[in-house]
Amino acid sequence: MLGIQEVAKLLGVTMRTLRFYEDKGLIAPQRVGTMRIYSKREIGRMQLILRGKRLGFSIKEISEFLDLYDVDPEHQEQVRALRASVGDRIASLRKQKRAIEQTLEELISIDRQALAWLEGSPVRPVDDNDTSDD
């Protein structure tokens, strides 16, 4: 059992972060007077929450995942829900990646054209297969 300062340090977060997730109902440390005491279970839940946030899941999605963990001792539903959420996240990230790659190509083309104009050269069409500046 650890206090809020020790848990914050252990997880590399602020005490405010821990209080935020407590306010959202994702963790429920024990109270001894005004002190918050964190069990291994609460620390484990915080590790799952932080991992979920790093992977881009919303608080709602993380909450649903944690709820399944509590009601499904075999963790079958939790793993199914996790796979569905991960699949959706992968699809979303791939879409973002394509958009970023397209934006990079456009910016590289604009940069080349601007440089050519500054150097007084005629602007040549950009070869989409030219990756010499990457």
KETOR-868035 format. One record per residue (C-alpha): residue in three letters; z, y, x; residue number from 0. Coordinates in pm, whole numbers, m for minus. Layout:
<node><type>Ala</type><pz>Z</pz><py>Y</py><px>X</px><seq>NUM</seq></node>
...
END
This chain:
<node><type>Met</type><pz>0</pz><py>0</py><px>0</px><seq>0</seq></node>
<node><type>Leu</type><pz>m108</pz><py>333</py><px>141</px><seq>1</seq></node>
<node><type>Gly</type><pz>m72</pz><py>696</py><px>42</px><seq>2</seq></node>
<node><type>Ile</type><pz>m359</pz><py>929</py><px>m38</px><seq>3</seq></node>
<node><type>Gln</type><pz>m375</pz><py>1081</py><px>312</px><seq>4</seq></node>
<node><type>Glu</type><pz>m396</pz><py>742</py><px>481</px><seq>5</seq></node>
<node><type>Val</type><pz>m661</pz><py>617</py><px>240</px><seq>6</seq></node>
<node><type>Ala</type><pz>m867</pz><py>934</py><px>278</px><seq>7</seq></node>
<node><type>Lys</type><pz>m858</pz><py>895</py><px>656</px><seq>8</seq></node>
<node><type>Leu</type><pz>m933</pz><py>522</py><px>636</px><seq>9</seq></node>
<node><type>Leu</type><pz>m1238</pz><py>577</py><px>416</px><seq>10</seq></node>
<node><type>Gly</type><pz>m1356</pz><py>897</py><px>584</px><seq>11</seq></node>
<node><type>Val</type><pz>m1331</pz><py>1105</py><px>267</px><seq>12</seq></node>
<node><type>Thr</type><pz>m1116</pz><py>1392</py><px>152</px><seq>13</seq></node>
<node><type>Met</type><pz>m812</pz><py>1363</py><px>m70</px><seq>14</seq></node>
<node><type>Arg</type><pz>m1007</pz><py>1570</py><px>m321</px><seq>15</seq></node>
<node><type>Thr</type><pz>m1274</pz><py>1297</py><px>m328</px><seq>16</seq></node>
<node><type>Leu</type><pz>m1011</pz><py>1036</py><px>m410</px><seq>17</seq></node>
<node><type>Arg</type><pz>m866</pz><py>1254</py><px>m686</px><seq>18</seq></node>
<node><type>Phe</type><pz>m1219</pz><py>1311</py><px>m824</px><seq>19</seq></node>
<node><type>Tyr</type><pz>m1283</pz><py>937</py><px>m863</px><seq>20</seq></node>
<node><type>Glu</type><pz>m937</pz><py>895</py><px>m1013</px><seq>21</seq></node>
<node><type>Asp</type><pz>m1017</pz><py>1168</py><px>m1267</px><seq>22</seq></node>
<node><type>Lys</type><pz>m1342</pz><py>985</py><px>m1351</px><seq>23</seq></node>
<node><type>Gly</type><pz>m1142</pz><py>667</py><px>m1416</px><seq>24</seq></node>
<node><type>Leu</type><pz>m1304</pz><py>467</py><px>m1138</px><seq>25</seq></node>
<node><type>Ile</type><pz>m979</pz><py>410</py><px>m951</px><seq>26</seq></node>
<node><type>Ala</type><pz>m620</pz><py>405</py><px>m1070</px><seq>27</seq></node>
<node><type>Pro</type><pz>m369</pz><py>429</py><px>m788</px><seq>28</seq></node>
<node><type>Gln</type><pz>m8</pz><py>360</py><px>m874</px><seq>29</seq></node>
<node><type>Arg</type><pz>223</pz><py>656</py><px>m909</px><seq>30</seq></node>
<node><type>Val</type><pz>565</pz><py>684</py><px>m753</px><seq>31</seq></node>
<node><type>Gly</type><pz>681</pz><py>1019</py><px>m878</px><seq>32</seq></node>
<node><type>Thr</type><pz>401</pz><py>1254</py><px>m777</px><seq>33</seq></node>
<node><type>Met</type><pz>278</pz><py>1029</py><px>m494</px><seq>34</seq></node>
<node><type>Arg</type><pz>m35</pz><py>819</py><px>m530</px><seq>35</seq></node>
<node><type>Ile</type><pz>m9</pz><py>470</py><px>m383</px><seq>36</seq></node>
<node><type>Tyr</type><pz>m331</pz><py>277</py><px>m319</px><seq>37</seq></node>
<node><type>Ser</type><pz>m341</pz><py>m103</py><px>m326</px><seq>38</seq></node>
<node><type>Lys</type><pz>m601</pz><py>m317</py><px>m150</px><seq>39</seq></node>
<node><type>Arg</type><pz>m778</pz><py>m343</py><px>m486</px><seq>40</seq></node>
<node><type>Glu</type><pz>m811</pz><py>36</py><px>m520</px><seq>41</seq></node>
<node><type>Ile</type><pz>m927</pz><py>71</py><px>m160</px><seq>42</seq></node>
<node><type>Gly</type><pz>m1186</pz><py>m202</py><px>m223</px><seq>43</seq></node>
<node><type>Arg</type><pz>m1305</pz><py>m23</py><px>m537</px><seq>44</seq></node>
<node><type>Met</type><pz>m1337</pz><py>300</py><px>m339</px><seq>45</seq></node>
<node><type>Gln</type><pz>m1546</pz><py>120</py><px>m76</px><seq>46</seq></node>
<node><type>Leu</type><pz>m1778</pz><py>m4</py><px>m353</px><seq>47</seq></node>
<node><type>Ile</type><pz>m1794</pz><py>345</py><px>m505</px><seq>48</seq></node>
<node><type>Leu</type><pz>m1882</pz><py>506</py><px>m172</px><seq>49</seq></node>
<node><type>Arg</type><pz>m2144</pz><py>242</py><px>m100</px><seq>50</seq></node>
<node><type>Gly</type><pz>m2294</pz><py>295</py><px>m445</px><seq>51</seq></node>
<node><type>Lys</type><pz>m2311</pz><py>671</py><px>m388</px><seq>52</seq></node>
<node><type>Arg</type><pz>m2475</pz><py>623</py><px>m47</px><seq>53</seq></node>
<node><type>Leu</type><pz>m2737</pz><py>403</py><px>m214</px><seq>54</seq></node>
<node><type>Gly</type><pz>m2807</pz><py>672</py><px>m473</px><seq>55</seq></node>
<node><type>Phe</type><pz>m2640</pz><py>526</py><px>m781</px><seq>56</seq></node>
<node><type>Ser</type><pz>m2489</pz><py>758</py><px>m1040</px><seq>57</seq></node>
<node><type>Ile</type><pz>m2120</pz><py>763</py><px>m1124</px><seq>58</seq></node>
<node><type>Lys</type><pz>m2208</pz><py>609</py><px>m1460</px><seq>59</seq></node>
<node><type>Glu</type><pz>m2393</pz><py>320</py><px>m1294</px><seq>60</seq></node>
<node><type>Ile</type><pz>m2108</pz><py>264</py><px>m1049</px><seq>61</seq></node>
<node><type>Ser</type><pz>m1857</pz><py>271</py><px>m1335</px><seq>62</seq></node>
<node><type>Glu</type><pz>m2056</pz><py>11</py><px>m1530</px><seq>63</seq></node>
<node><type>Phe</type><pz>m2077</pz><py>m210</py><px>m1223</px><seq>64</seq></node>
<node><type>Leu</type><pz>m1701</pz><py>m186</py><px>m1162</px><seq>65</seq></node>
<node><type>Asp</type><pz>m1630</pz><py>m260</py><px>m1530</px><seq>66</seq></node>
<node><type>Leu</type><pz>m1837</pz><py>m578</py><px>m1507</px><seq>67</seq></node>
<node><type>Tyr</type><pz>m1645</pz><py>m678</py><px>m1197</px><seq>68</seq></node>
<node><type>Asp</type><pz>m1319</pz><py>m662</py><px>m1393</px><seq>69</seq></node>
<node><type>Val</type><pz>m1436</pz><py>m859</py><px>m1699</px><seq>70</seq></node>
<node><type>Asp</type><pz>m1649</pz><py>m1125</py><px>m1529</px><seq>71</seq></node>
<node><type>Pro</type><pz>m1438</pz><py>m1349</py><px>m1305</px><seq>72</seq></node>
<node><type>Glu</type><pz>m1746</pz><py>m1548</py><px>m1199</px><seq>73</seq></node>
<node><type>His</type><pz>m1933</pz><py>m1224</py><px>m1121</px><seq>74</seq></node>
<node><type>Gln</type><pz>m2253</pz><py>m1360</py><px>m1278</px><seq>75</seq></node>
<node><type>Glu</type><pz>m2312</pz><py>m1059</py><px>m1504</px><seq>76</seq></node>
<node><type>Gln</type><pz>m2214</pz><py>m823</py><px>m1225</px><seq>77</seq></node>
<node><type>Val</type><pz>m2474</pz><py>m972</py><px>m991</px><seq>78</seq></node>
<node><type>Arg</type><pz>m2743</pz><py>m965</py><px>m1263</px><seq>79</seq></node>
<node><type>Ala</type><pz>m2665</pz><py>m600</py><px>m1336</px><seq>80</seq></node>
<node><type>Leu</type><pz>m2662</pz><py>m524</py><px>m965</px><seq>81</seq></node>
<node><type>Arg</type><pz>m3004</pz><py>m684</py><px>m918</px><seq>82</seq></node>
<node><type>Ala</type><pz>m3149</pz><py>m485</py><px>m1208</px><seq>83</seq></node>
<node><type>Ser</type><pz>m3004</pz><py>m157</py><px>m1077</px><seq>84</seq></node>
<node><type>Val</type><pz>m3116</pz><py>m230</py><px>m722</px><seq>85</seq></node>
<node><type>Gly</type><pz>m3466</pz><py>m314</py><px>m845</px><seq>86</seq></node>
<node><type>Asp</type><pz>m3485</pz><py>15</py><px>m1035</px><seq>87</seq></node>
<node><type>Arg</type><pz>m3359</pz><py>206</py><px>m731</px><seq>88</seq></node>
<node><type>Ile</type><pz>m3613</pz><py>37</py><px>m502</px><seq>89</seq></node>
<node><type>Ala</type><pz>m3896</pz><py>132</py><px>m740</px><seq>90</seq></node>
<node><type>Ser</type><pz>m3771</pz><py>490</py><px>m755</px><seq>91</seq></node>
<node><type>Leu</type><pz>m3744</pz><py>519</py><px>m376</px><seq>92</seq></node>
<node><type>Arg</type><pz>m4093</pz><py>374</py><px>m327</px><seq>93</seq></node>
<node><type>Lys</type><pz>m4231</pz><py>634</py><px>m567</px><seq>94</seq></node>
<node><type>Gln</type><pz>m4046</pz><py>909</py><px>m379</px><seq>95</seq></node>
<node><type>Lys</type><pz>m4177</pz><py>773</py><px>m48</px><seq>96</seq></node>
<node><type>Arg</type><pz>m4537</pz><py>792</py><px>m171</px><seq>97</seq></node>
<node><type>Ala</type><pz>m4481</pz><py>1149</py><px>m291</px><seq>98</seq></node>
<node><type>Ile</type><pz>m4327</pz><py>1247</py><px>44</px><seq>99</seq></node>
<node><type>Glu</type><pz>m4614</pz><py>1086</py><px>238</px><seq>100</seq></node>
<node><type>Gln</type><pz>m4867</pz><py>1276</py><px>24</px><seq>101</seq></node>
<node><type>Thr</type><pz>m4680</pz><py>1603</py><px>74</px><seq>102</seq></node>
<node><type>Leu</type><pz>m4665</pz><py>1546</py><px>451</px><seq>103</seq></node>
<node><type>Glu</type><pz>m5040</pz><py>1484</py><px>465</px><seq>104</seq></node>
<node><type>Glu</type><pz>m5106</pz><py>1806</py><px>274</px><seq>105</seq></node>
<node><type>Leu</type><pz>m4870</pz><py>2007</py><px>496</px><seq>106</seq></node>
<node><type>Ile</type><pz>m5027</pz><py>1866</py><px>814</px><seq>107</seq></node>
<node><type>Ser</type><pz>m5371</pz><py>1962</py><px>683</px><seq>108</seq></node>
<node><type>Ile</type><pz>m5255</pz><py>2315</py><px>602</px><seq>109</seq></node>
<node><type>Asp</type><pz>m5092</pz><py>2348</py><px>944</px><seq>110</seq></node>
<node><type>Arg</type><pz>m5410</pz><py>2238</py><px>1123</px><seq>111</seq></node>
<node><type>Gln</type><pz>m5622</pz><py>2476</py><px>921</px><seq>112</seq></node>
<node><type>Ala</type><pz>m5383</pz><py>2765</py><px>986</px><seq>113</seq></node>
<node><type>Leu</type><pz>m5379</pz><py>2692</py><px>1360</px><seq>114</seq></node>
<node><type>Ala</type><pz>m5758</pz><py>2675</py><px>1371</px><seq>115</seq></node>
<node><type>Trp</type><pz>m5782</pz><py>3006</py><px>1189</px><seq>116</seq></node>
<node><type>Leu</type><pz>m5534</pz><py>3169</py><px>1429</px><seq>117</seq></node>
<node><type>Glu</type><pz>m5733</pz><py>3042</py><px>1726</px><seq>118</seq></node>
<node><type>Gly</type><pz>m6054</pz><py>3178</py><px>1574</px><seq>119</seq></node>
<node><type>Ser</type><pz>m6210</pz><py>2836</py><px>1539</px><seq>120</seq></node>
<node><type>Pro</type><pz>m6395</pz><py>2737</py><px>1230</px><seq>121</seq></node>
<node><type>Val</type><pz>m6176</pz><py>2527</py><px>1007</px><seq>122</seq></node>
<node><type>Arg</type><pz>m6292</pz><py>2168</py><px>1027</px><seq>123</seq></node>
<node><type>Pro</type><pz>m6229</pz><py>1919</py><px>750</px><seq>124</seq></node>
<node><type>Val</type><pz>m5925</pz><py>1709</py><px>817</px><seq>125</seq></node>
<node><type>Asp</type><pz>m5982</pz><py>1339</py><px>873</px><seq>126</seq></node>
<node><type>Asp</type><pz>m5726</pz><py>1158</py><px>657</px><seq>127</seq></node>
<node><type>Asn</type><pz>m5712</pz><py>876</py><px>913</px><seq>128</seq></node>
<node><type>Asp</type><pz>m5628</pz><py>1108</py><px>1203</px><seq>129</seq></node>
<node><type>Thr</type><pz>m5261</pz><py>1059</py><px>1281</px><seq>130</seq></node>
<node><type>Ser</type><pz>m5261</pz><py>1210</py><px>1627</px><seq>131</seq></node>
<node><type>Asp</type><pz>m4992</pz><py>1465</py><px>1530</px><seq>132</seq></node>
<node><type>Asp</type><pz>m4748</pz><py>1208</py><px>1389</px><seq>133</seq></node>
END
